[in-house]
Amino acid sequence: MKSKTLILGLGIVVLGGALAYFGTEIKDSLAPTPSHTPVTYTPPKSDGSVPANGWLSYQAPNGLFSMLYPTNYSKQDLPGGVTAFGRTVNWFQLRDPLYICKSPDCPTLKRTETVTVNGVQAKKYWGEYTDESTRVTQSFIQYEIPLPSGQYLSLRMSELPLDLGDSLLELYPDHKPGVIESKREEILNTMAQSIRF
């Protein structure tokens, strides 16, 4: 009699444990699965206004144009009237378009596209250039936009930092130009599309 009671008691304990385990499994499978929301890049709106994630507005000192740039891109003025953003993006004015460059230091163009920026036909280039001061060759993507003044506004993203000094130059002794990541190119595209004359 004792052994039957013991077996019956053990059976109840095992059955109770099994019900508790499978009950939890069923409950967990019916619970909603938490969704993962990836962090996405939000560009400025098509009308050029600043999105909720906050881009900053930049007005060129010559008053010829304005544009937006990301809040994490620090702005600095470089020699020769060039303004840089985030150490790899800069704008400058050209008298002649890049594709008719005649100097010995002309960049090598790999690809060219005709694009529209603020209703104006512009050029977008992919290529390589050699920095005059450091002699380091790197990849670049550049927008070249005709201004109402007759000059060209160039907005360039370089593969490496613009202000390569001797200490930084040592980091790239045998550098071979690489591809600019698509996420970085998307930022350049947005900056270009936010330009207003």
N, C-alpha and C positions, 0 to 999 in steps of 0.2 A: 504494500500500500504506500509506504514511504517512497519507494523508487518511482511509482506512478505519479505521485504528487510532485516529486522532484523533476521528473521528465516534463510534466504538464507545466510546472513553474518556469522551467528553462525555455519551453516552447513559447510561453507567453512573453517572456523577456525578449527572445529572438524576434518574435512576430512584432512586438512593440518597437524594437530597434529598427526593423526593416520598414515599418510604416513611417516612423519618424524620418529615416533617411530618404525614402522615396517621396515622402510628402514634401520635404525640403527641395528635392530635385525638381519636382513638378512645379512647386511654387516659383523657384528661380527661373524655370523655363517659360513661365507665363508672365513674369515681370518684364516690363519694357526694357530693351537694351539701350544703355546710355549711348547717345549719338556723339560722334567726334566731329567737331566743326573745325576744319582747317583754317589757319590764318591765311587770308588772301590779300593780295595787293589791290588797293582801291585807288585808281587814278583820279585826277580831277575830272569834273563833269564836262560834257561836250561844250558847254557854254563858257568854259574857262574858269568857272568859280571853284573855290577851294572846297574839297570834300570834307566829310566829318573827321576823317583821320588826320587832317591838317597838313596842307602844304603851305609854303610861304610864298609871298608875292615879291618879285624882284623887278625893279624899274631901272633900266639902263641909265647910267649917268648922262649920256648924250640925249636921252629922252626919245630915242627912235623906236623903242619897243619895251614891252614888259613880258614877263613869263612867270611861271610857277616852278618851284623846286622843292624837293622833300625836306622835311624838318630835320632829318638826320644828316643832311648834306651841308656842312659848314661852308660859308661863302668867304672867299678871300680874293684880294686884288693882287695880281701878279704883274711883273714889269711889262711894259709895252702896251698898257691899256687892256690887258686880258683879265677877265674875271673868271675864277674857277669855283666849282661847286663840288664838294665831297672828294676833292683831290684828284678826280679822274675826268670830270666834265668841265669844259670851259667854252666860253664864247668869245669871238673876236670878229672884226670886220675885215673884209677883203675887197680890194679894188677889182680884182679879176677872179673869175671862177677857178676852182681847183683843177678842173679837167683841162684847162689850157695853161697850166703851170709851166714856166719855162726856166726856172732856176735849177741849178745842179742838185738841189736837195728836194726835188719834187717827190711826193709820196707815190708808192706803188699802189694803183687801184686794182682791186680784185673783182669788184662788182659795183654797178651803178643802177639806181632806180629813179624814175620820176615820181614825185609824191606831191600832195597838196597840203600846204600849211597855211591856215587862216585864209583860205580861198586863193592862195598864190601858188603857181607851179614852182616847185623846188626840186633839188636833187638830194639823194641820199647815197652816200658812198661807204663802201667797206674796203679797207686796205691796210697798208703798213707804212709807217714813216719812221725816220731816224731823228731822234731829238738832237738838235744842234749842239746843246751844251754837254750832254752826257754821251752822245753817240750810241745810245741804246735804241735798237729798233723794236717797235711794238705795234700791235694791231690797233686800229681805230675804226669807229663808225662816225660819220659826220653828215650833218644836215647843212645844206648850203641854200639859203633863202634870199631871193632878191628883195631889197628894201626899196621903199618909195624914193629914197634919195639916189638910187642908182648903184649903190654899193651892195655887197653881199654880206649877210649875217651868217657866220658859221657857228654851229653848235656841235662840238666834238666830244665823244667819249673815248678816252684812251684806256688801253688795257692795264697799264701800270700807273702809279702816281705821277702827276704832272711835275712835281717839284723834286725830282730825283737829285739829291745832293750826293756828295762823295760817300757819306755813310750809307745811304740807301743803295747807291750804285753797287756797292760791294755785295749786296744781296742778289744781284743779277749778273754775275760775271760771264756766264755762258748762255744768256737768255735767248730763247728762240720765240718769236711772236706766237701767241696763243689766241684762241677764240674767246671773244667777250661773251659771257653768259647771257642767256636769253632774258633772265630777270633784270639784269642791268640794262640790257638794250631796251626793255619795256619802259624803264624809267626815263631813258633818253627820249624815246618816242613820245612819252607823255609830256615831257618838258617842251619838246619841239611843238607839239600840237596845242600847247597852252600859250604860245607866243601871240601877242597882240600888237599891232602897229598903231 
